Amino acid sequence: MSKAKLVWSTQIRKVKMLKHWSKNSIRKISKESFLKLKDRIVARGFHDVIVVDTDNTILSGNQRKKALLELGVADVTVLFPSRPLTDDERDKIALESNNHDGEWDFSKLKSLDLDLLTEIGFSDRPIVVIY
């Protein structure tokens, strides 16, 4: 059985209408990181999207939803699929959306201000690479 091609669009949803997906509990955030997330939203606005299935179940963005609710944000931009996802697609999309594939070019990062890098989550401790 062939599935129709997935096409994603952005839509606006009420934050309180977005549903928690129990499988997304495999990813956690520390209290400190959650506070930093809220601080970033307050400082620069919410400049991200939450990925949902057609039933408004969050595949990527449960912590962002929690932060937005605590900050009193009513509406949010979501990525919405053109058709309901299979369980396999849900799993893959959730993992892909929460997995950061790339690597930083540290030689280029050196040109940025250390305070800026520390503020957005980079450590000011030296990196030790063991081969």
C-alpha positions, 0 to 999 in steps of 0.5 A: 500500500503506497502512502501519499507523499508528505508535504509540510506546511506552517500553520498557527495553533493555540498552544493549549490545544497541542497534545503531549506525545508519550513517546517524546518522554525519552528526551529530557531537559534540565531545570537550568536548560528549561529556564534558559529556554524561557529566557531566550523566548522572553529576550528574542521572541519565539523563533522556532516551530513545533512539529505536530501530526494532524491530530495536534500531537507534538513530535518535536517541541514538548518543552517549548510548548511547556515554556510557552504556556508558562509564559502565557503565549497563546498562539504558535507556529507549527509544522503540519503534515498533509496527511496523518503519519504512520507510527513509523513516520512519527518515530522517525520524524520525532527522532530526526527533529530532535537529533542535531546532525551537524558539527560546529566549525570551531575555528569559525566559532572562535571569531564570535564573542565568548559571552554570546556563545556562553549565553546561548548554551556553549560551555566556556570550558575547553573541549578535550578530544580523545582519539 
